Amino acid sequence: MHVGLGLPVTDPESLLDWASRAEAGPFTTLGLLDRLVYDNPEPLVTLAVLAGATTRIRLQTEVLLPPLRETALLAKQAATLDRLSGGRFVLGVGIGGRADDHVAAGTDLRTRGRRMDEQLATMRRLWAGEPYGEGAGPIGPAPARPGGPEVLIGGFKPRALERVARWGDGFLAAAPPSWAGGLFDTVRAAWKAHGRDGSPRIVAQVGAAIGPEPVIDEARAAMGAYYASSGVADYMVAGMLTTPAAIRDAVARLGDLGADEVMLYCFGRDPEQADRFADLL
């Protein structure tokens, strides 16, 4: 079972420390959340910095919100990061849903799903080297990975899960083991229905914190603040895993359900958590 680390967003200066500890440990991926109207680092810029400080670990947005961004520029940024990281970049995307992000971006909350479908289609064409369209040619650089960086799509509703089969290489599941299995099955069924070869890569996500009580308290507070406007803050905080036994059990259960990788999402800032997670795994 591959295990990655989701990085905390409240202390950007600590992320190089997190990255070096993760690179030295058993972890396969570094993930970073995305918001616009929030006190978090911009994920593509941040992951570019971390790419230069690492050599083997994957760098993943989890999830980036394409509807807030201009499509051609996003395609160029993603291809550049994929190229400069030696093919280690994974573009995890989702439609989001916080109205204030769309107010600040000048985009329409109501059409975000349709917009992302159009964006994914356009980015796939651009990464394949095709012209943008009438009056505009191809947009480079060519990504390191033929056809573009790996694209993982997150979501819960049927349309989002079907989107994985249409545009993605895999699925990001921010769900506990108790109901992740149904999401995995739905994604696999859609994959087959669309005639896709092989199977989607499935990446699960759980909130986790490990260490002294102040570290856990800080992580819970940070997670609650991040999800404050979502209506699910209490649920998310209650689901945070804070003991070695609970973390090991969740990783094992998600693996049994067919997850290829589990991301341990850390909201607490203490970088020594990376070492503690490595020890318990």
C-alpha positions as CSV (number, residue, x, y, z in Angstrom):
1,M,0.0,0.0,0.0
2,H,1.3,3.4,-1.0
3,V,0.9,6.2,1.5
4,G,1.2,9.9,0.9
5,L,1.1,13.0,3.1
6,G,-1.3,15.9,2.6
7,L,0.5,19.0,3.7
8,P,-0.9,21.6,6.2
9,V,-1.8,24.9,4.7
10,T,-1.4,27.2,7.7
11,D,2.4,27.5,7.8
12,P,3.9,27.7,4.2
13,E,7.4,28.2,5.6
14,S,7.4,24.8,7.1
15,L,6.6,22.9,3.9
16,L,10.2,22.5,2.8
17,D,10.8,20.7,6.1
18,W,7.8,18.5,5.5
19,A,8.9,17.7,2.0
20,S,12.4,16.8,3.0
21,R,11.2,14.5,5.8
22,A,8.6,12.9,3.5
23,E,11.2,12.4,0.8
24,A,13.5,10.6,3.3
25,G,10.6,8.4,4.5
26,P,8.3,5.8,3.0
27,F,5.9,8.2,1.5
28,T,4.9,8.3,-2.2
29,T,3.2,11.6,-2.7
30,L,2.9,15.1,-1.3
31,G,-0.6,16.6,-1.6
32,L,-1.8,20.2,-1.2
33,L,-5.3,21.7,-0.9
34,D,-6.6,24.6,-2.9
35,R,-8.8,27.6,-2.0
36,L,-8.8,31.2,-3.2
37,V,-10.5,33.1,-0.4
38,Y,-8.4,31.6,2.4
39,D,-5.0,32.0,4.1
40,N,-3.4,29.1,2.2
41,P,-0.5,29.0,-0.2
42,E,-1.3,28.8,-3.9
43,P,-0.8,25.0,-4.7
44,L,0.9,25.2,-8.1
45,V,3.5,27.7,-7.0
46,T,4.1,25.8,-3.8
47,L,4.5,22.5,-5.4
48,A,6.9,24.0,-7.9
49,V,9.1,25.0,-5.0
50,L,8.8,21.6,-3.4
51,A,9.6,19.9,-6.8
52,G,13.0,21.7,-6.7
53,A,13.7,20.4,-3.2
54,T,12.8,16.8,-3.9
55,T,13.8,14.1,-6.4
56,R,11.5,11.1,-6.2
57,I,8.2,11.9,-4.4
58,R,5.1,12.8,-6.4
59,L,3.5,16.3,-6.1
60,Q,-0.2,16.4,-6.2
61,T,-3.0,19.0,-6.0
62,E,-5.8,17.6,-3.9
63,V,-7.8,19.2,-5.2
64,L,-7.1,22.1,-7.5
65,L,-10.3,24.0,-8.6
66,P,-10.0,24.6,-12.3
67,P,-13.2,26.6,-12.7
68,L,-11.5,29.4,-10.8
69,R,-8.7,29.5,-13.4
70,E,-8.2,30.4,-17.0
71,T,-7.9,27.2,-19.0
72,A,-5.0,27.8,-21.4
73,L,-2.8,29.2,-18.6
74,L,-3.6,26.3,-16.3
75,A,-2.7,23.8,-19.0
76,K,0.6,25.6,-19.5
77,Q,1.3,25.7,-15.7
78,A,0.5,22.0,-15.2
79,A,2.6,20.9,-18.2
80,T,5.5,23.1,-17.0
81,L,5.4,21.6,-13.5
82,D,5.2,18.1,-14.9
83,R,8.2,18.8,-17.1
84,L,10.3,20.4,-14.5
85,S,9.6,17.7,-11.9
86,G,10.5,14.9,-14.3
87,G,6.9,13.7,-14.6
88,R,6.2,13.7,-10.8
89,F,3.2,16.1,-11.0
90,V,-0.3,14.8,-10.4
91,L,-3.2,17.1,-11.2
92,G,-6.0,16.3,-8.8
93,V,-9.1,18.4,-9.6
94,G,-12.6,19.0,-8.4
95,I,-15.3,21.6,-8.9
96,G,-15.4,23.0,-5.3
97,G,-18.4,24.8,-4.1
98,R,-17.6,27.8,-2.0
99,A,-19.3,30.9,-3.3
100,D,-16.7,33.4,-2.1
101,D,-14.0,31.7,-4.2
102,H,-16.1,32.3,-7.3
103,V,-16.9,35.9,-6.3
104,A,-13.2,36.6,-6.1
105,A,-12.4,34.8,-9.3
106,G,-15.2,36.4,-11.2
107,T,-16.6,33.0,-12.2
108,D,-20.1,31.5,-12.1
109,L,-20.6,29.0,-9.2
110,R,-23.7,27.6,-11.0
111,T,-21.8,26.5,-14.1
112,R,-18.6,25.2,-12.5
113,G,-19.2,21.5,-13.4
114,R,-19.9,22.2,-17.0
115,R,-16.9,24.6,-17.1
116,M,-14.5,22.0,-15.7
117,D,-15.7,19.4,-18.3
118,E,-14.8,21.9,-21.0
119,Q,-11.5,22.7,-19.4
120,L,-10.5,19.1,-19.1
121,A,-11.2,18.5,-22.7
122,T,-9.2,21.6,-23.8
123,M,-6.2,20.7,-21.6
124,R,-6.1,17.2,-22.9
125,R,-5.9,18.6,-26.5
126,L,-3.2,21.1,-25.6
127,W,-1.1,18.5,-23.8
128,A,-1.3,16.3,-26.9
129,G,0.2,19.2,-28.9
130,E,-2.9,20.3,-30.7
131,P,-3.6,24.0,-31.5
132,Y,-5.7,25.9,-29.0
133,G,-8.2,26.9,-31.7
134,E,-8.9,29.4,-34.4
135,G,-6.3,32.2,-34.3
136,A,-4.1,30.4,-31.7
137,G,-1.6,27.6,-32.1
138,P,-0.3,24.9,-29.7
139,I,0.7,25.9,-26.2
140,G,3.9,24.4,-24.8
141,P,5.9,23.1,-23.2
142,A,5.1,19.5,-23.8
143,P,4.6,17.7,-20.5
144,A,7.0,15.0,-19.4
145,R,4.2,12.4,-19.4
146,P,2.8,11.8,-22.8
147,G,-0.7,13.1,-23.0
148,G,-0.2,15.3,-19.9
149,P,0.2,14.9,-16.2
150,E,-1.9,12.2,-14.5
151,V,-5.3,13.6,-13.7
152,L,-7.3,12.5,-10.7
153,I,-10.8,13.7,-10.1
154,G,-12.5,14.1,-6.8
155,G,-16.2,14.2,-5.9
156,F,-19.1,12.3,-4.4
157,K,-22.1,12.8,-6.7
158,P,-22.8,10.5,-9.7
159,R,-21.9,13.2,-12.3
160,A,-18.5,13.7,-10.6
161,L,-17.8,10.0,-10.4
162,E,-18.7,9.5,-14.1
163,R,-16.3,12.4,-14.9
164,V,-13.4,10.2,-13.8
165,A,-14.1,7.8,-16.6
166,R,-14.6,10.5,-19.2
167,W,-11.6,12.7,-18.4
168,G,-9.5,11.2,-15.6
169,D,-6.8,8.7,-14.9
170,G,-8.1,8.0,-11.5
171,F,-10.3,8.9,-8.5
172,L,-9.6,11.0,-5.4
173,A,-11.9,9.7,-2.5
174,A,-12.1,11.9,0.5
175,A,-14.4,9.4,2.3
176,P,-14.0,7.2,5.3
177,P,-13.6,3.4,4.9
178,S,-17.3,2.9,6.0
179,W,-18.6,4.3,2.7
180,A,-15.6,4.6,0.4
181,G,-16.2,1.2,-1.1
182,G,-19.4,2.2,-2.8
183,L,-17.7,5.2,-4.4
184,F,-14.9,2.9,-5.6
185,D,-17.4,0.5,-7.1
186,T,-19.3,3.3,-8.9
187,V,-16.1,4.7,-10.4
188,R,-15.0,1.3,-11.6
189,A,-18.4,0.6,-13.2
190,A,-18.3,3.9,-15.0
191,W,-14.8,3.2,-16.2
192,K,-16.0,-0.1,-17.8
193,A,-19.1,1.5,-19.2
194,H,-16.9,4.1,-21.0
195,G,-14.8,1.3,-22.5
196,R,-11.6,2.4,-20.7
197,D,-8.8,-0.1,-20.6
198,G,-7.3,-1.2,-17.3
199,S,-8.7,0.3,-14.2
200,P,-8.7,3.8,-12.6
201,R,-6.0,4.6,-10.0
202,I,-7.8,5.1,-6.7
203,V,-6.4,7.5,-4.1
204,A,-8.2,7.7,-0.7
205,Q,-7.8,10.5,1.8
206,V,-8.2,10.6,5.6
207,G,-7.6,13.4,8.0
208,A,-4.9,12.5,10.5
209,A,-2.7,14.0,13.3
210,I,-0.2,12.3,15.5
211,G,1.8,13.6,18.4
212,P,1.3,15.4,21.8
213,E,-2.2,16.7,22.6
214,P,-1.3,20.3,21.6
215,V,-0.5,19.1,18.1
216,I,-3.8,17.2,17.8
217,D,-5.7,20.2,19.2
218,E,-4.1,22.5,16.7
219,A,-4.9,20.1,13.8
220,R,-8.5,19.9,14.8
221,A,-8.8,23.7,15.1
222,A,-7.2,24.1,11.6
223,M,-9.4,21.5,10.0
224,G,-12.5,23.1,11.6
225,A,-11.5,26.5,10.2
226,Y,-10.8,25.2,6.7
227,Y,-14.3,23.5,6.5
228,A,-16.1,26.2,8.5
229,S,-18.2,27.4,5.6
230,S,-18.9,24.0,4.2
231,G,-21.5,22.8,6.7
232,V,-19.5,19.6,7.4
233,A,-16.8,21.0,9.8
234,D,-17.9,19.1,12.8
235,Y,-18.2,15.8,10.8
236,M,-14.7,16.3,9.4
237,V,-13.1,17.1,12.7
238,A,-14.8,14.2,14.4
239,G,-13.4,11.9,11.7
240,M,-9.8,12.9,12.2
241,L,-7.6,9.9,13.1
242,T,-5.2,10.6,16.0
243,T,-3.9,7.2,17.2
244,P,-1.5,4.7,15.5
245,A,-4.1,2.0,15.7
246,A,-6.8,4.0,14.0
247,I,-4.4,5.2,11.3
248,R,-3.1,1.7,10.6
249,D,-6.6,0.3,10.5
250,A,-7.9,2.9,8.1
251,V,-5.0,2.4,5.7
252,A,-5.5,-1.4,5.8
253,R,-9.3,-1.1,5.3
254,L,-9.0,1.2,2.4
255,G,-6.4,-1.0,0.9
256,D,-8.7,-4.0,1.2
257,L,-11.4,-2.0,-0.6
258,G,-9.0,-1.5,-3.5
259,A,-7.3,1.9,-2.9
260,D,-3.9,2.1,-4.5
261,E,-2.8,4.9,-2.2
262,V,-3.9,6.5,1.0
263,M,-3.2,10.2,1.7
264,L,-2.9,11.1,5.3
265,Y,-4.1,14.7,5.4
266,C,-2.3,16.8,8.1
267,F,-3.8,20.1,9.3
268,G,-1.4,20.4,12.2
269,R,1.8,22.3,11.4
270,D,4.4,20.2,13.3
271,P,6.7,18.7,10.7
272,E,7.8,16.0,13.1
273,Q,4.5,14.4,12.4
274,A,6.0,13.1,9.1
275,D,8.6,11.1,11.1
276,R,5.9,9.8,13.5
277,F,3.7,8.7,10.6
278,A,6.8,7.0,9.0
279,D,7.5,5.1,12.2
280,L,4.0,3.8,12.7
281,L,3.7,2.7,9.0
